[in-house]
Amino acid sequence: MPPENDAGGSHRDIGDVRIEDVVSIKEQTAFEKLISSQAFWVTVALAVIIAVMSYLQPDVFSSEANFYNMTRNFSYIGIMAVGMVAVIITGGIDLSVGSIMGVTGVVCGVLLEGGNAWYVAVVGGLLTGMFAGFINGLLIAYAGLSAFVVTLGMMSFGRSIAIVLSQNRMIYDFGPDGPAFKIIGGGQMLGLSNIFWALIILAVVIGVILRFTTWGRHLYAIGGNEQAARLTGVPVNRVKAQAYILSGLTAAIAAILVVGWQGSAINALGTTYELRVIASTVIGGANLMGGEGGAYGAVIGAALLEVIRNSLLMQGIDSNWQGAFVGVFIVLAVLLEKIRGRKRA
């Protein structure tokens, strides 16, 4: 039996854990949770950069036109990032989102060029993205293949299919329903682009799903400890497959909006975008080992990258340095996550 407390009130040990250590544990307050969140500090960094640039370039950076362009430019990356974050939470990765975007855009262009209605092109594009995600999820979740290898293969396969379908040409003759399709991505409401509003809606919906639904809790459980999640009855294979379907769907949504905005479809659409999408989620607090991440973090990470890119251009810095700055921020984000992990341990 463990030793009882003595008259002097000395502690009683249970294994290697002291009772006073256990009872002293308390839940974090809302403020403590806020300041320990990486997304919060990324938001602070974003606000600081905006404030500095507004001071340095008040007439250009702070203009309504530049604000419109920045919010539109990061929105399609953000849309893909909120889908990618579900995959990363499970401990997976999706390198194929850029190619899925490319093949979806070409499918939409081919359907419109053939005289189909705009909504046929939209449905066809969405189904294309979801099918690619389904293939990824099937091979990863049920066949047990590496997410890196499967999505790398899909990246190559999707890009090849896009080239074949487009016959390696730009598709810009969208037929009689072309104007209606272009409004989807090229229109605006309340002074902001439709692409931005689509990001806000998707981020809210996916954020609520991740935080308040059983499916969202299953994602975090899988990322935290897949074997333990399986033993507790979580349908691991199904949930993982669904995460990749969601990633493919958001890539398709982004493609439809971008093709509508640009007024043309090319097979190179989305090239290297997977790197920007993954960078956005990591900078926003997603852990590549799984178990952490959120929709807001993915959005704010995408916004930060675009503001940095825009600020460099405003300051006349060679655009070739953009990749270097993004790389530094990714490394700093991972380093910050490692430091936070040590503090929690």
Rosetta blueprint (number, residue, H / E / L):
1 M L
2 P L
3 P L
4 E L
5 N L
6 D L
7 A L
8 G L
9 G L
10 S L
11 H L
12 R L
13 D E
14 I E
15 G L
16 D L
17 V E
18 R E
19 I H
20 E H
21 D H
22 V H
23 V H
24 S L
25 I L
26 K L
27 E L
28 Q L
29 T L
30 A H
31 F H
32 E H
33 K H
34 L H
35 I H
36 S L
37 S L
38 Q H
39 A H
40 F H
41 W H
42 V H
43 T H
44 V H
45 A H
46 L H
47 A H
48 V H
49 I H
50 I H
51 A H
52 V H
53 M H
54 S H
55 Y H
56 L H
57 Q L
58 P L
59 D L
60 V L
61 F L
62 S L
63 S L
64 E H
65 A H
66 N H
67 F H
68 Y H
69 N H
70 M H
71 T H
72 R H
73 N H
74 F H
75 S H
76 Y H
77 I H
78 G H
79 I H
80 M H
81 A H
82 V H
83 G H
84 M H
85 V H
86 A H
87 V H
88 I H
89 I H
90 T L
91 G L
92 G L
93 I L
94 D L
95 L L
96 S L
97 V H
98 G H
99 S H
100 I H
101 M H
102 G H
103 V H
104 T H
105 G H
106 V H
107 V H
108 C H
109 G H
110 V H
111 L H
112 L H
113 E H
114 G L
115 G L
116 N L
117 A L
118 W H
119 Y H
120 V H
121 A H
122 V H
123 V H
124 G H
125 G H
126 L H
127 L H
128 T H
129 G H
130 M H
131 F H
132 A H
133 G H
134 F H
135 I H
136 N H
137 G H
138 L H
139 L H
140 I H
141 A H
142 Y H
143 A L
144 G L
145 L L
146 S L
147 A H
148 F H
149 V H
150 V H
151 T H
152 L H
153 G H
154 M H
155 M H
156 S H
157 F H
158 G H
159 R H
160 S H
161 I H
162 A H
163 I H
164 V H
165 L H
166 S H
167 Q L
168 N L
169 R L
170 M L
171 I E
172 Y L
173 D L
174 F L
175 G L
176 P L
177 D L
178 G H
179 P H
180 A H
181 F H
182 K H
183 I H
184 I H
185 G H
186 G H
187 G L
188 Q E
189 M E
190 L L
191 G L
192 L E
193 S E
194 N H
195 I H
196 F H
197 W H
198 A H
199 L H
200 I H
201 I H
202 L H
203 A H
204 V H
205 V H
206 I H
207 G H
208 V H
209 I H
210 L H
211 R H
212 F H
213 T L
214 T H
215 W H
216 G H
217 R H
218 H H
219 L H
220 Y H
221 A H
222 I H
223 G H
224 G H
225 N L
226 E H
227 Q H
228 A H
229 A H
230 R H
231 L H
232 T L
233 G L
234 V L
235 P L
236 V H
237 N H
238 R H
239 V H
240 K H
241 A H
242 Q H
243 A H
244 Y H
245 I H
246 L H
247 S H
248 G H
249 L H
250 T H
251 A H
252 A H
253 I H
254 A H
255 A H
256 I H
257 L H
258 V H
259 V H
260 G H
261 W H
262 Q H
263 G L
264 S L
265 A E
266 I L
267 N L
268 A L
269 L L
270 G L
271 T L
272 T L
273 Y H
274 E H
275 L H
276 R H
277 V H
278 I H
279 A H
280 S H
281 T H
282 V H
283 I H
284 G L
285 G L
286 A L
287 N L
288 L L
289 M L
290 G L
291 G L
292 E L
293 G L
294 G L
295 A H
296 Y H
297 G H
298 A H
299 V H
300 I H
301 G H
302 A H
303 A H
304 L H
305 L H
306 E H
307 V H
308 I H
309 R H
310 N H
311 S H
312 L H
313 L H
314 M H
315 Q L
316 G L
317 I L
318 D L
319 S H
320 N H
321 W H
322 Q H
323 G H
324 A H
325 F H
326 V H
327 G H
328 V H
329 F H
330 I H
331 V H
332 L H
333 A H
334 V H
335 L H
336 L H
337 E H
338 K H
339 I H
340 R H
341 G H
342 R H
343 K H
344 R H
345 A L
